[in-house]
């Protein structure tokens, strides 16, 4: 039985940046609608089962309404995969995502579709092994997941899950952070040092607090601290290298640029130095007290006594290139029965 896993983070798109910028709220009812559309796409190409992490009430209720509406259409109903919701105790934090990812992989799902932001995908990437991801954006500063119509993403993911499309996977890079050589975590997009003493509200949005930034990718079209690099030296996801930037106050900088750090929030950022970070290169950070932010969220509290290193790992998770999967399906006639 071909199975796909769906992880819909009920907390994505709801962080402090809604209070300090113009970021919109991505509500759970729409996430439930997206899950239904994913199921329609998956079912259309032969996926037989969907395993889903339990959702918040808004996600579950929205999905339930869509499923009831579909079943009432009789012969006109969409062919949907069997839905299995994991039986797990929710703690309403990152442990839920990690546990659900591990359990889905143990159940041999062929793909994992993630509805969330960079932070959600970071957790999944740390526990998914070689199961490919289809990351769909429902967060705030999203450089890793994409804005895609869920029906099409479901079709593309289903084509990969059933083995009918084989050339649409990309190996992503990671940044691995170690504290004193033994406490290790990862980031998919960027690592930044913050002088904030505590993790607090997690989201990172004040440039004056940040002195160093490492990125695996950098687009001038994105928001967040990876956009600082993207506005100076864009780095596509498929490039083998990353970048390391040193930031200073705008008045002390060689380069000062206005950066969209969050939707509706543009601030001047001073850049003193930019250099390439090569695969497997490890950089030891200058001693500081504060936090290390992973993909825009403060996660690790450190002091000047700690030794913190950042390494670019080229062997991150596999992701599904939705556009490439759909083009391959069209060229091979997979959708019209000729392939």
Rosetta blueprint (number, residue, H / E / L):
1 X L
2 X L
3 X E
4 X E
5 X E
6 X E
7 X E
8 X E
9 X L
10 X L
11 X L
12 X L
13 X L
14 X L
15 X L
16 X L
17 X H
18 X H
19 X H
20 X H
21 X L
22 X L
23 X L
24 X L
25 X L
26 X L
27 X L
28 X H
29 X H
30 X H
31 X H
32 X H
33 X H
34 X H
35 X H
36 X H
37 X H
38 X H
39 X H
40 X H
41 X H
42 X H
43 X H
44 X H
45 X L
46 X L
47 X L
48 X L
49 X E
50 X E
51 X E
52 X E
53 X L
54 X L
55 X L
56 X L
57 X H
58 X H
59 X H
60 X H
61 X H
62 X H
63 X H
64 X H
65 X H
66 X H
67 X H
68 X H
69 X H
70 X H
71 X H
72 X L
73 X L
74 X H
75 X H
76 X H
77 X L
78 X L
79 X L
80 X L
81 X L
82 X E
83 X E
84 X E
85 X E
86 X L
87 X L
88 X L
89 X L
90 X L
91 X L
92 X L
93 X L
94 X H
95 X H
96 X H
97 X H
98 X H
99 X H
100 X H
101 X H
102 X H
103 X H
104 X H
105 X H
106 X H
107 X L
108 X L
109 X L
110 X L
111 X E
112 X E
113 X E
114 X E
115 X E
116 X E
117 X L
118 X H
119 X H
120 X H
121 X H
122 X H
123 X H
124 X H
125 X H
126 X L
127 X L
128 X L
129 X L
130 X L
131 X L
132 X E
133 X E
134 X E
135 X E
136 X E
137 X E
138 X L
139 X L
140 X L
141 X L
142 X L
143 X L
144 X L
145 X L
146 X E
147 X L
148 X L
149 X L
150 X H
151 X H
152 X H
153 X H
154 X H
155 X H
156 X H
157 X H
158 X H
159 X H
160 X H
161 X H
162 X L
163 X L
164 X L
165 X L
166 X L
167 X L
168 X L
169 X E
170 X E
171 X E
172 X L
173 X L
174 X E
175 X E
176 X E
177 X E
178 X E
179 X E
180 X L
181 X L
182 X L
183 X E
184 X E
185 X E
186 X E
187 X E
188 X L
189 X L
190 X E
191 X E
192 X E
193 X E
194 X E
195 X L
196 X L
197 X L
198 X L
199 X L
200 X L
201 X L
202 X L
203 X E
204 X L
205 X L
206 X L
207 X H
208 X H
209 X H
210 X E
211 X E
212 X E
213 X E
214 X E
215 X E
216 X L
217 X L
218 X E
219 X L
220 X L
221 X L
222 X L
223 X L
224 X L
225 X L
226 X H
227 X H
228 X H
229 X H
230 X H
231 X L
232 X L
233 X L
234 X L
235 X E
236 X L
237 X L
238 X L
239 X L
240 X L
241 X L
242 X E
243 X E
244 X E
245 X E
246 X E
247 X E
248 X E
249 X L
250 X H
251 X H
252 X H
253 X L
254 X L
255 X E
256 X E
257 X E
258 X E
259 X E
260 X E
261 X E
262 X E
263 X L
264 X L
265 X E
266 X E
267 X E
268 X E
269 X E
270 X E
271 X E
272 X E
273 X E
274 X E
275 X E
276 X E
277 X E
278 X L
279 X L
280 X L
281 X L
282 X E
283 X E
284 X E
285 X L
286 X L
287 X L
288 X L
289 X L
290 X E
291 X E
292 X E
293 X E
294 X E
295 X L
296 X L
297 X E
298 X E
299 X E
300 X E
301 X E
302 X E
303 X L
304 X L
305 X L
306 X L
307 X L
308 X E
309 X E
310 X E
311 X E
312 X E
313 X E
314 X L
315 X L
316 X L
317 X L
318 X E
319 X E
320 X E
321 X L
322 X H
323 X H
324 X H
325 X H
326 X H
327 X H
328 X H
329 X H
330 X H
331 X H
332 X L
333 X L
334 X L
335 X L
336 X L
337 X L
338 X L
339 X L
